[in-house]
Amino acid sequence: MSRGIVLVMEDDPLSAKLTRTLLGLCGLEAEIVATAEEGLALSKALRPVLVIMDLRLPGLDGLTAISRLRSDAETSAIPVAVVTAQATPGEQERAVAAGCQAFLTKPIDTRRFVETVNALTARGWSGE
């Protein structure tokens, strides 16, 4: 039985596949989209228990998408974990300032990823 749906905004197919597999190990389903625009549109309908966000996406960037999630009353409480390959100095601070609760870098440390996802989804956000 699934513990809920995680909305994954990731444009790299290999990263998306790994993320789906790791979320399955956590008892979670993954809905994967390649752009932040798609993810923002789905976030209200899916009511995900978590959003996993790449910062480097085609079109709208991840930081702007996080800010938009936070500014919308329907999605503002959804936890957000950033998973990015190109973390530059200060990027983690900017992501936290935008509203993310966790910041992970690629290549993904699978143990840390699972621990982080379990911690964020244990907080009880039900999407309702």
C-alpha positions as CSV (number, residue, x, y, z in Angstrom):
1,M,0.0,0.0,0.0
2,S,1.3,3.4,-1.0
3,R,2.0,6.1,1.6
4,G,1.1,8.7,-0.9
5,I,2.3,10.4,-4.1
6,V,5.5,12.3,-4.5
7,L,5.6,14.9,-7.3
8,V,9.0,14.8,-8.9
9,M,10.1,17.7,-11.2
10,E,13.1,16.2,-13.0
11,D,14.1,16.4,-16.6
12,D,16.9,13.8,-16.7
13,P,15.4,10.4,-17.4
14,L,18.1,8.4,-15.5
15,S,17.7,10.6,-12.4
16,A,13.9,10.3,-12.7
17,K,14.2,6.5,-12.9
18,L,16.4,6.3,-9.8
19,T,14.2,8.6,-7.9
20,R,11.1,6.5,-8.8
21,T,12.9,3.4,-7.6
22,L,14.0,4.9,-4.3
23,L,10.6,6.3,-3.6
24,G,9.1,2.9,-4.2
25,L,11.5,1.6,-1.5
26,C,9.9,4.2,0.8
27,G,6.4,3.0,0.0
28,L,5.6,6.0,-2.1
29,E,4.4,6.5,-5.7
30,A,6.2,8.9,-8.0
31,E,4.5,11.2,-10.5
32,I,7.3,12.5,-12.7
33,V,7.2,15.6,-14.9
34,A,10.0,17.2,-16.9
35,T,9.2,20.9,-16.3
36,A,8.3,23.1,-13.3
37,E,5.3,24.4,-15.2
38,E,3.9,20.9,-15.5
39,G,4.6,20.2,-11.8
40,L,3.0,23.4,-10.6
41,A,-0.1,22.7,-12.7
42,L,-0.3,19.1,-11.2
43,S,0.5,20.1,-7.6
44,K,-3.0,21.1,-6.7
45,A,-4.7,18.1,-8.4
46,L,-2.3,15.5,-7.1
47,R,-2.1,16.8,-3.5
48,P,1.4,15.2,-3.2
49,V,2.9,14.3,0.2
50,L,6.3,15.7,-1.0
51,V,7.7,17.6,-4.0
52,I,11.2,16.6,-5.2
53,M,12.6,19.5,-7.3
54,D,15.6,19.7,-9.6
55,L,16.8,23.3,-9.7
56,R,18.0,23.2,-13.4
57,L,14.8,22.6,-15.4
58,P,13.9,23.7,-18.9
59,G,11.8,26.9,-18.8
60,L,10.9,27.9,-15.2
61,D,13.8,27.2,-12.8
62,G,13.4,25.2,-9.6
63,L,13.9,28.2,-7.2
64,T,11.1,30.1,-8.9
65,A,8.8,27.0,-8.8
66,I,9.5,26.6,-5.0
67,S,8.6,30.2,-4.4
68,R,5.3,29.7,-6.4
69,L,4.4,26.6,-4.4
70,R,5.0,28.5,-1.2
71,S,2.9,31.6,-2.3
72,D,-0.2,29.5,-3.1
73,A,-2.4,28.6,-0.1
74,E,-3.2,25.2,-1.5
75,T,0.4,24.1,-1.9
76,S,2.3,26.2,0.6
77,A,2.5,23.4,3.3
78,I,3.8,20.7,0.9
79,P,7.4,19.8,1.9
80,V,10.0,20.3,-0.9
81,A,13.3,18.5,-1.2
82,V,15.8,19.8,-3.8
83,V,17.9,17.3,-5.6
84,T,20.4,18.9,-8.0
85,A,23.6,18.1,-9.8
86,Q,24.9,21.7,-10.2
87,A,25.0,23.1,-6.7
88,T,26.9,26.4,-6.8
89,P,28.1,28.3,-3.7
90,G,25.1,29.8,-2.0
91,E,22.6,27.7,-3.9
92,Q,21.5,25.7,-0.8
93,E,20.9,29.0,1.1
94,R,18.8,30.4,-1.8
95,A,16.8,27.1,-2.0
96,V,16.1,27.2,1.8
97,A,15.2,30.9,1.5
98,A,12.8,30.0,-1.3
99,G,11.1,27.4,1.0
100,C,12.7,24.0,0.6
101,Q,13.1,21.7,3.6
102,A,16.0,19.6,2.3
103,F,18.8,20.0,-0.1
104,L,20.5,16.9,-1.7
105,T,23.2,16.8,-4.4
106,K,23.7,14.4,-7.3
107,P,25.0,11.8,-7.6
108,I,22.4,10.8,-5.1
109,D,23.5,9.3,-1.8
110,T,20.7,6.6,-1.7
111,R,20.8,6.1,2.0
112,R,20.6,9.9,2.7
113,F,17.8,10.2,0.1
114,V,15.7,7.6,1.7
115,E,16.3,9.0,5.2
116,T,15.4,12.5,4.0
117,V,12.2,11.4,2.2
118,N,11.0,9.3,5.1
119,A,11.6,12.2,7.5
120,L,9.7,14.7,5.3
121,T,6.8,12.4,4.7
122,A,6.5,11.4,8.3
123,R,5.4,14.9,9.3
124,G,1.8,14.1,8.3
125,W,1.1,16.4,5.3
126,S,-1.9,14.7,3.8
127,G,-2.6,17.0,0.9
128,E,-6.0,17.7,2.3
